[in-house]
Amino acid sequence: MTTTEDEALRLDADDPGHRHLFHVPPADGGRYPEAAYLAGNSLGLQPRATRDELLGDLDAWRRLGVEGHLEAERPWLPYHELLTGPAARLVGARPAEVVVMNSLTVNLHLLMVSFYRPAGTRTRVVIEDSAFPSDSYAVRSQARFHGLDPDTTVVRLRPRPGEDTLRTADVLDFLATEGDTVALVLLGGVNYLTGELMDIPAITAAGRAAGAVVGWDLAHAAGNVPLHLHDWDVDFAAWCSYKYLNSGPGALSGVFVHGRHLGDPALPRFEGWWSTEAATRFEMTPVSRPPATVEAWQVSNPPIFAMGPVRTSLELFDAVGMPALRERSVRLTGYLERLLDEVTPGRPLTVVTPRDPARRGAQLSVRIGTGSAAGLAKRLRHEHGVIADAREPDIVRFAPVPLYCSYHDCWRVAEALAATVEVSS
Ligand SMILES: Cc1ncc(COP(=O)(O)O)c(C=O)c1O
């Protein structure tokens, strides 16, 4: 490697990010005290502010019991509303279009109840072949729920032979030629495996022009890349808060439904007591009166202890701002790419993520030609204190998350790969 450790340290001094706001796990051996944490696309690190936030909520429950619903410093009854503004800003939505609730796959199902409505010859669901398995299982089970054969109903778009990522033009071609059979397009905004950022506005426009509903799984996009869901005319979207949103394992999911669908009485929805308007909720009437906001999709009362970490994290995103974060993300990911370009030639390592920064977020996925991805990730962890994430059989993912990762972390990744993976003879 020609790039020196000193250069990485100099870059960190000039462009330090916000690492000081996070707990970074220890390296547990090796030359450095802290791990190089490149797994924030799987589980983000804990913000230092989260613990106090949680303790405050626990304390309110200890002191107030049921009266916390109205008397806590942040009363629990309207607590979820505290998350709405920052979540809406994060994804480029109007506040009425966003709510935080449940887990991601649960929300995708709730949204498909409304937005996957196969009829006549328009029955198909389009996903990417490398969709996260949960999405694949979800759409297949939705097809079965409607009495359809999942094998013929679910269309899996594949990259061209010999290529790793989907071309936007191929998605658009498919929608132009076969879109009249498609009821729903449900793609990952950033693909979990390859890190490819899809052209969300172009695909949304093409899907809608073809008469389909277009939804997005933004698990790997929210907090990672700038989003403008309202202006892009996306029908619906959902994301989780445990990756780039740093809200803890299994953290709550955000939901977006475009304003044009809000208050539409023709849309079927599954309801519970939190689907009815807040003003009359405690009149306990047998029939709901849903508000003309996405809160009509809420079902249960919100889990307050799960909401505190999301609120803390969203405040951080508000304070830093997505544009500044994206700029640092492009710099940091570009730096990691440059270092991998020094290390991969001659080794059985290939970066499969698009090279164009406009087509990716803060993730580079590396395909390994020999051995197992899990085996390599284990060696990186235990011999070099580099925490990355393996997706068997052959992908190791590195996420230089701009909030807390450093240039030195990127340098450590490249150095560790160079030391661990032998040059092919
Ligand atoms: C793209 C994507 N979709 C869906 C899920 C499933 O999320 P959950 O378990 O919160 O439903 C994940 C989890 O990592 C994911 O990466």
The ligand as an SDF file (V2000), in Angstrom:
LIG
                    3D

 16 16  0  0  0  0  0  0  0  0999 V2000
  -33.2990   -4.2210    3.2450 C   0  0  0  0  0  0  0  0  0  0  0  0
  -33.9110   -4.8420    4.4700 C   0  0  0  0  0  0  0  0  0  0  0  0
  -35.2300   -5.0910    4.4890 N   0  0  0  0  0  0  0  0  0  0  0  0
  -35.8260   -5.6480    5.5550 C   0  0  0  0  0  0  0  0  0  0  0  0
  -35.1000   -6.0040    6.6700 C   0  0  0  0  0  0  0  0  0  0  0  0
  -35.8060   -6.6700    7.8150 C   0  0  0  0  0  0  0  0  0  0  0  0
  -36.0200   -5.7980    8.8480 O   0  0  0  0  0  0  0  0  0  0  0  0
  -36.8950   -6.1330   10.1560 P   0  0  0  0  0  0  0  0  0  0  0  0
  -36.3000   -7.3290   10.8060 O   0  0  0  0  0  0  0  0  0  0  0  0
  -36.7350   -4.9090   10.9910 O   0  0  0  0  0  0  0  0  0  0  0  0
  -38.2770   -6.3680    9.6980 O   0  0  0  0  0  0  0  0  0  0  0  0
  -33.7230   -5.7530    6.7020 C   0  0  0  0  0  0  0  0  0  0  0  0
  -32.9220   -6.1090    7.8860 C   0  0  0  0  0  0  0  0  0  0  0  0
  -31.7250   -5.9560    7.9610 O   0  0  0  0  0  0  0  0  0  0  0  0
  -33.1180   -5.1770    5.5590 C   0  0  0  0  0  0  0  0  0  0  0  0
  -31.7900   -4.9490    5.5100 O   0  0  0  0  0  0  0  0  0  0  0  0
  1  2  1  0
  2  3  1  0
  2 15  2  0
  3  4  2  0
  4  5  1  0
  5  6  1  0
  5 12  2  0
  6  7  1  0
  7  8  1  0
  8  9  2  0
  8 10  1  0
  8 11  1  0
 12 13  1  0
 12 15  1  0
 13 14  2  0
 15 16  1  0
M  END
$$$$
